[in-house]
Amino acid sequence: LRDFLLVYNRMTELCFRHCVCNLNYRLLTGREESCLDSCAARLVRANHRLMGAYVGLVPALLQRRAAEHGAPAGPSGLPASPDPAPGPAES
C-alpha cells in the first residue's frame, strides 16, 4: 500500500507540474484536463509494463538467490528454515 501511494503521489505531482499552468481559477481548463488525462494514462501504462516485467523476473531471481545460498526457497521466496522459531513454552 505504501508503494502504491508513493507512486500515485509522484504521478500526481509530475502531471500537475507538467499540465497545470494557471492557478487563478478553481476549475481546470479543457487543455489542462486533457493534458492531465494523457499524462496519467501514460504513467499508468508504464507502471503496468514495469510491474508485468517485475512479476515475470521475481521467481527466477528468488530461485537463483536460494541456489546461491544452498537452501531451498520457501513459499514466500525466502529460504526455508529447518527448525521452527523458538516460542513460549507450551503448558
N, CA, C and O atoms as CSV, one atom per row, in Angstrom:
chain,resi,resn,atom,element,x,y,z
A,1,LEU,N,N,0.829,-1.187,0.000
A,1,LEU,CA,C,0.000,0.000,0.000
A,1,LEU,C,C,0.874,1.252,0.000
A,1,LEU,O,O,0.586,2.226,-0.695
A,2,ARG,N,N,1.941,1.209,0.786
A,2,ARG,CA,C,2.830,2.371,0.848
A,2,ARG,C,C,3.447,2.646,-0.512
A,2,ARG,O,O,3.510,3.798,-0.940
A,3,ASP,N,N,3.907,1.594,-1.203
A,3,ASP,CA,C,4.498,1.778,-2.524
A,3,ASP,C,C,3.482,2.325,-3.511
A,3,ASP,O,O,3.805,3.194,-4.322
A,4,PHE,N,N,2.255,1.822,-3.447
A,4,PHE,CA,C,1.209,2.318,-4.330
A,4,PHE,C,C,0.977,3.806,-4.094
A,4,PHE,O,O,0.881,4.582,-5.045
A,5,LEU,N,N,0.888,4.202,-2.830
A,5,LEU,CA,C,0.650,5.612,-2.521
A,5,LEU,C,C,1.813,6.494,-2.953
A,5,LEU,O,O,1.602,7.618,-3.409
A,6,LEU,N,N,3.026,6.001,-2.817
A,6,LEU,CA,C,4.182,6.773,-3.281
A,6,LEU,C,C,4.147,6.977,-4.788
A,6,LEU,O,O,4.410,8.075,-5.277
A,7,VAL,N,N,3.819,5.912,-5.526
A,7,VAL,CA,C,3.716,6.019,-6.987
A,7,VAL,C,C,2.601,6.976,-7.366
A,7,VAL,O,O,2.778,7.822,-8.242
A,8,TYR,N,N,1.456,6.851,-6.717
A,8,TYR,CA,C,0.313,7.719,-7.003
A,8,TYR,C,C,0.656,9.177,-6.731
A,8,TYR,O,O,0.354,10.043,-7.552
A,9,ASN,N,N,1.284,9.464,-5.589
A,9,ASN,CA,C,1.646,10.841,-5.256
A,9,ASN,C,C,2.662,11.405,-6.231
A,9,ASN,O,O,2.565,12.566,-6.627
A,10,ARG,N,N,3.628,10.601,-6.618
A,10,ARG,CA,C,4.642,11.066,-7.572
A,10,ARG,C,C,4.012,11.340,-8.937
A,10,ARG,O,O,4.334,12.335,-9.586
A,11,MET,N,N,3.117,10.456,-9.369
A,11,MET,CA,C,2.433,10.646,-10.644
A,11,MET,C,C,1.605,11.927,-10.608
A,11,MET,O,O,1.621,12.703,-11.563
A,12,THR,N,N,0.888,12.148,-9.523
A,12,THR,CA,C,0.071,13.349,-9.387
A,12,THR,C,C,0.931,14.597,-9.463
A,12,THR,O,O,0.582,15.560,-10.146
A,13,GLU,N,N,2.045,14.579,-8.769
A,13,GLU,CA,C,2.938,15.736,-8.767
A,13,GLU,C,C,3.515,16.006,-10.156
A,13,GLU,O,O,3.532,17.148,-10.616
A,14,LEU,N,N,3.984,14.956,-10.816
A,14,LEU,CA,C,4.564,15.128,-12.153
A,14,LEU,C,C,3.547,15.684,-13.143
A,14,LEU,O,O,3.833,16.638,-13.866
A,15,CYS,N,N,2.379,15.095,-13.170
A,15,CYS,CA,C,1.364,15.534,-14.129
A,15,CYS,C,C,0.866,16.939,-13.804
A,15,CYS,O,O,0.634,17.737,-14.712
A,16,PHE,N,N,0.701,17.245,-12.535
A,16,PHE,CA,C,0.254,18.592,-12.160
A,16,PHE,C,C,1.274,19.632,-12.599
A,16,PHE,O,O,0.913,20.644,-13.199
A,17,ARG,N,N,2.527,19.389,-12.306
A,17,ARG,CA,C,3.566,20.354,-12.690
A,17,ARG,C,C,3.684,20.509,-14.197
A,17,ARG,O,O,3.967,21.596,-14.702
A,18,HIS,N,N,3.465,19.412,-14.908
A,18,HIS,CA,C,3.583,19.441,-16.368
A,18,HIS,C,C,2.383,20.110,-17.029
A,18,HIS,O,O,2.538,20.791,-18.043
A,19,CYS,N,N,1.195,19.924,-16.471
A,19,CYS,CA,C,-0.024,20.316,-17.181
A,19,CYS,C,C,-0.715,21.574,-16.669
A,19,CYS,O,O,-1.308,22.304,-17.463
A,20,VAL,N,N,-0.657,21.844,-15.391
A,20,VAL,CA,C,-1.413,22.973,-14.845
A,20,VAL,C,C,-0.522,24.213,-14.837
A,20,VAL,O,O,0.496,24.277,-14.148
A,21,CYS,N,N,-0.948,25.194,-15.631
A,21,CYS,CA,C,-0.146,26.411,-15.804
A,21,CYS,C,C,-0.730,27.611,-15.063
A,21,CYS,O,O,0.004,28.506,-14.643
A,22,ASN,N,N,-2.046,27.625,-14.905
A,22,ASN,CA,C,-2.713,28.795,-14.373
A,22,ASN,C,C,-3.450,28.430,-13.095
A,22,ASN,O,O,-4.379,27.623,-13.122
A,23,LEU,N,N,-3.044,29.018,-11.975
A,23,LEU,CA,C,-3.666,28.727,-10.689
A,23,LEU,C,C,-4.662,29.820,-10.270
A,23,LEU,O,O,-5.034,29.906,-9.100
A,24,ASN,N,N,-5.086,30.647,-11.224
A,24,ASN,CA,C,-6.008,31.741,-10.909
A,24,ASN,C,C,-7.466,31.293,-10.848
A,24,ASN,O,O,-8.321,32.052,-10.392
A,25,TYR,N,N,-7.762,30.081,-11.296
A,25,TYR,CA,C,-9.143,29.600,-11.341
A,25,TYR,C,C,-9.256,28.274,-10.604
A,25,TYR,O,O,-8.302,27.499,-10.545
A,26,ARG,N,N,-10.432,28.024,-10.043
A,26,ARG,CA,C,-10.663,26.765,-9.325
A,26,ARG,C,C,-10.739,25.585,-10.271
A,26,ARG,O,O,-10.254,24.500,-9.949
A,27,LEU,N,N,-11.344,25.780,-11.440
A,27,LEU,CA,C,-11.558,24.698,-12.388
A,27,LEU,C,C,-10.419,24.633,-13.398
A,27,LEU,O,O,-9.773,25.634,-13.707
A,28,LEU,N,N,-10.198,23.427,-13.899
A,28,LEU,CA,C,-9.179,23.238,-14.926
A,28,LEU,C,C,-9.713,23.702,-16.273
A,28,LEU,O,O,-10.914,23.635,-16.532
A,29,THR,N,N,-8.825,24.167,-17.116
A,29,THR,CA,C,-9.218,24.471,-18.490
A,29,THR,C,C,-9.325,23.152,-19.242
A,29,THR,O,O,-8.848,22.122,-18.766
A,30,GLY,N,N,-9.941,23.182,-20.399
A,30,GLY,CA,C,-10.052,21.978,-21.216
A,30,GLY,C,C,-8.687,21.440,-21.600
A,30,GLY,O,O,-8.479,20.228,-21.631
A,31,ARG,N,N,-7.766,22.330,-21.889
A,31,ARG,CA,C,-6.405,21.925,-22.269
A,31,ARG,C,C,-5.695,21.248,-21.095
A,31,ARG,O,O,-5.039,20.221,-21.272
A,32,GLU,N,N,-5.828,21.824,-19.899
A,32,GLU,CA,C,-5.198,21.238,-18.717
A,32,GLU,C,C,-5.791,19.866,-18.405
A,32,GLU,O,O,-5.056,18.934,-18.081
A,33,GLU,N,N,-7.095,19.738,-18.499
A,33,GLU,CA,C,-7.748,18.467,-18.210
A,33,GLU,C,C,-7.319,17.390,-19.196
A,33,GLU,O,O,-7.065,16.249,-18.811
A,34,SER,N,N,-7.242,17.758,-20.460
A,34,SER,CA,C,-6.799,16.813,-21.490
A,34,SER,C,C,-5.353,16.390,-21.246
A,34,SER,O,O,-5.015,15.213,-21.369
A,35,CYS,N,N,-4.509,17.347,-20.902
A,35,CYS,CA,C,-3.099,17.057,-20.622
A,35,CYS,C,C,-2.976,16.115,-19.421
A,35,CYS,O,O,-2.191,15.167,-19.455
A,36,LEU,N,N,-3.746,16.373,-18.362
A,36,LEU,CA,C,-3.697,15.520,-17.171
A,36,LEU,C,C,-4.162,14.102,-17.477
A,36,LEU,O,O,-3.559,13.138,-17.005
A,37,ASP,N,N,-5.220,13.966,-18.255
A,37,ASP,CA,C,-5.705,12.632,-18.640
A,37,ASP,C,C,-4.634,11.872,-19.407
A,37,ASP,O,O,-4.381,10.697,-19.144
A,38,SER,N,N,-4.012,12.552,-20.354
A,38,SER,CA,C,-2.979,11.923,-21.175
A,38,SER,C,C,-1.755,11.550,-20.336
A,38,SER,O,O,-1.210,10.455,-20.473
A,39,CYS,N,N,-1.336,12.458,-19.479
A,39,CYS,CA,C,-0.159,12.227,-18.628
A,39,CYS,C,C,-0.398,11.048,-17.693
A,39,CYS,O,O,0.449,10.162,-17.577
A,40,ALA,N,N,-1.533,11.038,-17.036
A,40,ALA,CA,C,-1.839,9.950,-16.103
A,40,ALA,C,C,-1.932,8.619,-16.844
A,40,ALA,O,O,-1.443,7.604,-16.348
A,41,ALA,N,N,-2.545,8.609,-18.011
A,41,ALA,CA,C,-2.669,7.369,-18.786
A,41,ALA,C,C,-1.303,6.834,-19.183
A,41,ALA,O,O,-1.066,5.628,-19.113
A,42,ARG,N,N,-0.408,7.711,-19.597
A,42,ARG,CA,C,0.954,7.275,-19.962
A,42,ARG,C,C,1.675,6.660,-18.774
A,42,ARG,O,O,2.293,5.603,-18.898
A,43,LEU,N,N,1.599,7.315,-17.627
A,43,LEU,CA,C,2.294,6.810,-16.446
A,43,LEU,C,C,1.685,5.507,-15.943
A,43,LEU,O,O,2.415,4.630,-15.481
A,44,VAL,N,N,0.366,5.360,-16.023
A,44,VAL,CA,C,-0.275,4.109,-15.600
A,44,VAL,C,C,0.143,2.973,-16.524
A,44,VAL,O,O,0.444,1.877,-16.052
A,45,ARG,N,N,0.166,3.221,-17.849
A,45,ARG,CA,C,0.607,2.182,-18.791
A,45,ARG,C,C,2.061,1.786,-18.526
A,45,ARG,O,O,2.399,0.603,-18.541
A,46,ALA,N,N,2.909,2.773,-18.286
A,46,ALA,CA,C,4.318,2.478,-17.996
A,46,ALA,C,C,4.445,1.662,-16.717
A,46,ALA,O,O,5.239,0.722,-16.661
A,47,ASN,N,N,3.672,2.009,-15.689
A,47,ASN,CA,C,3.708,1.272,-14.434
A,47,ASN,C,C,3.234,-0.166,-14.636
A,47,ASN,O,O,3.803,-1.089,-14.054
A,48,HIS,N,N,2.203,-0.366,-15.451
A,48,HIS,CA,C,1.716,-1.724,-15.719
A,48,HIS,C,C,2.777,-2.552,-16.434
A,48,HIS,O,O,2.963,-3.727,-16.117
A,49,ARG,N,N,3.475,-1.950,-17.396
A,49,ARG,CA,C,4.546,-2.682,-18.095
A,49,ARG,C,C,5.669,-3.049,-17.146
A,49,ARG,O,O,6.180,-4.167,-17.192
A,50,LEU,N,N,6.059,-2.118,-16.285
A,50,LEU,CA,C,7.124,-2.397,-15.321
A,50,LEU,C,C,6.723,-3.491,-14.341
A,50,LEU,O,O,7.523,-4.376,-14.039
A,51,MET,N,N,5.491,-3.438,-13.844
A,51,MET,CA,C,5.034,-4.456,-12.900
A,51,MET,C,C,4.942,-5.816,-13.578
A,51,MET,O,O,5.239,-6.834,-12.953
A,52,GLY,N,N,4.534,-5.853,-14.850
A,52,GLY,CA,C,4.485,-7.113,-15.586
A,52,GLY,C,C,5.871,-7.725,-15.717
A,52,GLY,O,O,6.043,-8.931,-15.538
A,53,ALA,N,N,6.855,-6.894,-16.029
A,53,ALA,CA,C,8.230,-7.385,-16.141
A,53,ALA,C,C,8.744,-7.842,-14.780
A,53,ALA,O,O,9.427,-8.862,-14.689
A,54,TYR,N,N,8.426,-7.105,-13.727
A,54,TYR,CA,C,8.859,-7.444,-12.377
A,54,TYR,C,C,8.277,-8.788,-11.948
A,54,TYR,O,O,8.992,-9.636,-11.413
A,55,VAL,N,N,6.988,-8.979,-12.182
A,55,VAL,CA,C,6.332,-10.239,-11.809
A,55,VAL,C,C,6.945,-11.407,-12.561
A,55,VAL,O,O,7.054,-12.506,-12.018
A,56,GLY,N,N,7.349,-11.182,-13.812
A,56,GLY,CA,C,7.971,-12.245,-14.592
A,56,GLY,C,C,9.381,-12.581,-14.141
A,56,GLY,O,O,9.813,-13.726,-14.279
A,57,LEU,N,N,10.104,-11.612,-13.608
A,57,LEU,CA,C,11.503,-11.821,-13.228
A,57,LEU,C,C,11.699,-12.303,-11.795
A,57,LEU,O,O,12.678,-12.994,-11.512
A,58,VAL,N,N,10.809,-11.959,-10.904
A,58,VAL,CA,C,11.000,-12.252,-9.478
A,58,VAL,C,C,11.165,-13.743,-9.179
A,58,VAL,O,O,12.073,-14.092,-8.425
A,59,PRO,N,N,10.339,-14.644,-9.725
A,59,PRO,CA,C,10.534,-16.066,-9.386
A,59,PRO,C,C,11.926,-16.579,-9.761
A,59,PRO,O,O,12.536,-17.325,-8.995
A,60,ALA,N,N,12.431,-16.184,-10.930
A,60,ALA,CA,C,13.764,-16.626,-11.335
A,60,ALA,C,C,14.835,-16.049,-10.408
A,60,ALA,O,O,15.782,-16.748,-10.049
A,61,LEU,N,N,14.693,-14.790,-10.023
A,61,LEU,CA,C,15.665,-14.180,-9.110
A,61,LEU,C,C,15.654,-14.862,-7.743
A,61,LEU,O,O,16.711,-15.090,-7.155
A,62,LEU,N,N,14.470,-15.186,-7.239
A,62,LEU,CA,C,14.381,-15.853,-5.934
A,62,LEU,C,C,14.979,-17.258,-5.990
A,62,LEU,O,O,15.646,-17.689,-5.050
A,63,GLN,N,N,14.740,-17.968,-7.087
A,63,GLN,CA,C,15.321,-19.312,-7.223
A,63,GLN,C,C,16.841,-19.232,-7.298
A,63,GLN,O,O,17.543,-20.027,-6.673
A,64,ARG,N,N,17.346,-18.268,-8.065
A,64,ARG,CA,C,18.801,-18.120,-8.188
A,64,ARG,C,C,19.415,-17.752,-6.844
A,64,ARG,O,O,20.465,-18.280,-6.474
A,65,ARG,N,N,18.775,-16.862,-6.120
A,65,ARG,CA,C,19.289,-16.445,-4.813
A,65,ARG,C,C,19.289,-17.620,-3.842
A,65,ARG,O,O,20.235,-17.793,-3.074
A,66,ALA,N,N,18.221,-18.435,-3.875
A,66,ALA,CA,C,18.153,-19.603,-2.997
A,66,ALA,C,C,19.232,-20.609,-3.372
A,66,ALA,O,O,19.835,-21.220,-2.491
A,67,ALA,N,N,19.487,-20.792,-4.672
A,67,ALA,CA,C,20.521,-21.730,-5.111
A,67,ALA,C,C,21.906,-21.248,-4.686
A,67,ALA,O,O,22.759,-22.058,-4.322
A,68,GLU,N,N,22.133,-19.945,-4.729
A,68,GLU,CA,C,23.422,-19.395,-4.312
A,68,GLU,C,C,23.676,-19.632,-2.825
A,68,GLU,O,O,24.815,-19.846,-2.411
A,69,HIS,N,N,22.629,-19.595,-2.038
A,69,HIS,CA,C,22.764,-19.789,-0.600
A,69,HIS,C,C,22.663,-21.257,-0.213
A,69,HIS,O,O,22.876,-21.609,0.948
A,70,GLY,N,N,22.343,-22.102,-1.159
A,70,GLY,CA,C,22.290,-23.533,-0.894
A,70,GLY,C,C,21.094,-23.992,-0.099
A,70,GLY,O,O,21.103,-25.097,0.443
A,71,ALA,N,N,20.053,-23.162,-0.014
A,71,ALA,CA,C,18.861,-23.540,0.742
A,71,ALA,C,C,17.662,-23.510,-0.192
A,71,ALA,O,O,17.567,-22.647,-1.064
A,72,PRO,N,N,16.743,-24.457,-0.007
A,72,PRO,CA,C,15.543,-24.423,-0.834
A,72,PRO,C,C,14.683,-23.222,-0.478
A,72,PRO,O,O,14.607,-22.824,0.684
A,73,ALA,N,N,14.036,-22.649,-1.483
A,73,ALA,CA,C,13.175,-21.491,-1.246
A,73,ALA,C,C,11.847,-21.944,-0.690
A,73,ALA,O,O,11.283,-22.940,-1.142
A,74,GLY,N,N,11.346,-21.215,0.292
A,74,GLY,CA,C,10.031,-21.488,0.864
A,74,GLY,C,C,8.953,-20.875,-0.004
A,74,GLY,O,O,9.263,-20.301,-1.047
A,75,PRO,N,N,7.695,-20.980,0.396
A,75,PRO,CA,C,6.600,-20.457,-0.418
A,75,PRO,C,C,6.645,-18.946,-0.594
A,75,PRO,O,O,6.148,-18.435,-1.598
A,76,SER,N,N,7.223,-18.223,0.347
A,76,SER,CA,C,7.292,-16.772,0.217
A,76,SER,C,C,8.536,-16.341,-0.533
A,76,SER,O,O,8.757,-15.144,-0.717
A,77,GLY,N,N,9.348,-17.279,-0.968
A,77,GLY,CA,C,10.566,-16.934,-1.674
A,77,GLY,C,C,11.760,-16.805,-0.754
A,77,GLY,O,O,12.890,-16.646,-1.217
A,78,LEU,N,N,11.522,-16.871,0.537
A,78,LEU,CA,C,12.613,-16.799,1.492
A,78,LEU,C,C,13.129,-18.202,1.745
A,78,LEU,O,O,12.374,-19.167,1.625
A,79,PRO,N,N,14.388,-18.332,2.091
A,79,PRO,CA,C,14.901,-19.674,2.389
A,79,PRO,C,C,14.093,-20.318,3.502
A,79,PRO,O,O,13.768,-19.674,4.499
A,80,ALA,N,N,13.775,-21.579,3.327
A,80,ALA,CA,C,13.002,-22.309,4.327
A,80,ALA,C,C,13.884,-22.594,5.525
A,80,ALA,O,O,15.032,-23.009,5.368
A,81,SER,N,N,13.359,-22.377,6.718
A,81,SER,CA,C,14.146,-22.651,7.918
A,81,SER,C,C,13.875,-24.090,8.355
A,81,SER,O,O,12.722,-24.521,8.375
A,82,PRO,N,N,14.930,-24.843,8.705
A,82,PRO,CA,C,14.739,-26.239,9.080
A,82,PRO,C,C,14.031,-26.405,10.416
A,82,PRO,O,O,13.294,-27.374,10.596
A,83,ASP,N,N,14.235,-25.478,11.368
A,83,ASP,CA,C,13.640,-25.594,12.691
A,83,ASP,C,C,12.628,-24.477,12.886
A,83,ASP,O,O,12.840,-23.361,12.412
A,84,PRO,N,N,11.533,-24.762,13.576
A,84,PRO,CA,C,10.598,-23.675,13.860
A,84,PRO,C,C,11.225,-22.680,14.813
A,84,PRO,O,O,12.113,-23.025,15.592
A,85,ALA,N,N,10.759,-21.444,14.749
A,85,ALA,CA,C,11.291,-20.399,15.612
A,85,ALA,C,C,10.929,-20.726,17.060
A,85,ALA,O,O,9.823,-21.191,17.336
A,86,PRO,N,N,11.872,-20.481,17.996
A,86,PRO,CA,C,11.573,-20.748,19.399
A,86,PRO,C,C,10.471,-19.822,19.872
A,86,PRO,O,O,10.459,-18.634,19.547
A,87,GLY,N,N,9.563,-20.361,20.626
A,87,GLY,CA,C,8.448,-19.568,21.142
A,87,GLY,C,C,8.250,-19.839,22.604
A,87,GLY,O,O,9.072,-20.511,23.227
A,88,PRO,N,N,7.181,-19.333,23.166
A,88,PRO,CA,C,6.916,-19.577,24.591
A,88,PRO,C,C,6.646,-21.071,24.820
A,88,PRO,O,O,6.126,-21.770,23.951
A,89,ALA,N,N,7.011,-21.525,25.996
A,89,ALA,CA,C,6.834,-22.938,26.337
A,89,ALA,C,C,5.342,-23.247,26.434
A,89,ALA,O,O,4.551,-22.464,26.959
A,90,GLU,N,N,4.991,-24.421,25.907
A,90,GLU,CA,C,3.584,-24.825,25.975
A,90,GLU,C,C,3.313,-25.477,27.324
A,90,GLU,O,O,4.185,-26.156,27.866
A,91,SER,N,N,2.120,-25.281,27.873
A,91,SER,CA,C,1.785,-25.886,29.159
A,91,SER,C,C,0.988,-27.138,28.989
A,91,SER,O,O,0.621,-27.776,29.976
